[in-house]
Amino acid sequence: MKKIILTLIAAGTLCAVSLPAQNGKIAKRKENQQDRIAQGVKSGQLTAGETAHLETKESNLNKEIRADRTANGGKLDKLEKKDINRQQNRLSKQIYKDKHNAAVQK
């Protein structure tokens, strides 16, 4: 079970690293949220299912950012940034919720 979780974390980290160089809030939040997920796995606060769900959401958001940048010559417009920020807020709340519920990794 731990092998699966570590594989998911490695895949999430790889997706974050494989994105084009990003500066600013989006990249910092992405890294911070990935660290929060890894800490939750390490401490046992996140179950394998919760981790997989969070990693899938993170991956989908990374794909959306990549597609938006590709469509706009490597840049994000204000509306895209606002939408990404909203999605990162939701993901952050989900990480908190999953880490603080009664379910724990055994």
Secondary structure, 3 states (H helix, E strand, C coil): CHHHHHHHHHHHHHHHHHCCCCCCHHHHHHHHHHHHHHHHHHHCCCCHHHHHHHHHHHHHHHHHHHHHHHHCCCCCCHHHHHHHHHHHHHHHHHHHHHHCCCCCCC
